[in-house]
Amino acid sequence: MRNTETRKFEADADALNALLSKAKNEQRSDDALAVSVRIAALIIHFRKNEMTAPEIIELLGKEAERFEHQARELH
C-alpha cells in the first residue's frame, strides 16, 4: 500500500510541476508583450515630439528606473 501512495504522490508532483512550468512560461510571455508594447509607445512618443537623442536617452533612463522599481516591488 505504501508504494501505491508514493507513486500517486509522484504523479501529483509531476502534474503540479507541469502546471507551474506552464504558468511561468505564460507569465514570461505576458511580461515580454508588456515590455514590447511599452517600447512601441515610447517610439511613437519620440517621433511625435521629434525628440533629440539626449532627450530620448534621458527618457529611456527614466523608463529603466521605472522597470527596476516595479521589479523590486514584486520581490
Buried (B, 14 or more C-beta within 10 A) or exposed (E): EEEEEEEEEEEEEEEEEEEEEEEEEEEEEEEEEEEEEEEEEBEEEBEEEEBEEEEBEEBEEEBEEEEEEEEEEEE
